[in-house]
Amino acid sequence: MKDQKATIDPETVLITLDQLSQTVEVLNNSILRLQRYVQTHLTQQPQGNKALTESDAIASTSRKRALH
């Protein structure tokens, strides 16, 4: 028996990739908004607690992207 590959419509692949790209963008924006929200609320806590800075959040996001 021969292995048969299913024919893949290039247009379907492009549409799927576009949808995935949009999904990743939405998730990334949501993560950035959540990071800003947490940073805002952490900076309002007493001095004893360490708050994330914007550069910390950006560095963290950059490290995560570099892993992928």
NORCOR-V291167 format. One record per residue. SS is DSSP state (H for helix, E for strand, - for the rest). OMEGA is omega in degrees with one decimal (NA if undefined). D_CENTER is the distance of its C-alpha to the mean C-alpha in Angstrom with 1 decimal. Layout:
# NORCOR-V291167
[[SS:OMEGA:D_CENTER] [SS:OMEGA:D_CENTER]]
This chain:
# NORCOR-V291167
[[-:179.3:43.0] [-:173.5:40.7] [-:178.3:36.9] [-:177.7:36.0] [-:176.5:32.6] [-:177.3:31.5] [-:-178.1:31.5] [-:178.6:28.1] [-:-179.0:28.1] [H:179.6:26.2] [H:178.2:25.5] [H:178.4:23.9] [H:179.9:21.7] [H:178.4:20.6] [H:179.3:20.1] [H:178.4:17.9] [H:177.9:15.8] [H:178.5:15.5] [H:177.6:14.6] [H:179.1:11.8] [H:178.6:10.6] [H:178.8:10.9] [H:179.0:9.2] [H:-179.9:5.9] [H:178.9:6.8] [H:178.9:7.8] [H:178.8:5.2] [H:178.4:3.3] [H:178.3:7.1] [H:178.8:7.9] [H:179.1:6.3] [H:177.9:8.1] [H:178.7:11.0] [H:177.5:11.3] [H:178.3:11.5] [H:179.1:14.1] [H:-179.5:15.9] [H:179.2:16.3] [H:-179.3:17.4] [H:-177.5:19.8] [H:176.9:21.3] [H:-179.2:21.5] [H:178.8:23.4] [-:179.0:25.8] [-:178.7:26.8] [-:-175.6:30.0] [-:-177.2:30.2] [-:-178.6:30.3] [-:179.6:26.6] [-:179.1:24.1] [-:174.5:21.5] [-:174.2:18.3] [-:178.9:18.6] [H:179.2:16.2] [H:175.2:16.6] [H:-179.1:15.8] [H:179.5:12.4] [H:179.1:11.8] [H:179.3:13.3] [H:178.8:11.3] [H:179.8:7.9] [H:178.3:10.2] [H:-179.7:11.6] [H:179.1:8.6] [H:-178.7:7.9] [H:179.4:11.7] [H:-175.7:12.0] [-:NA:10.6]]
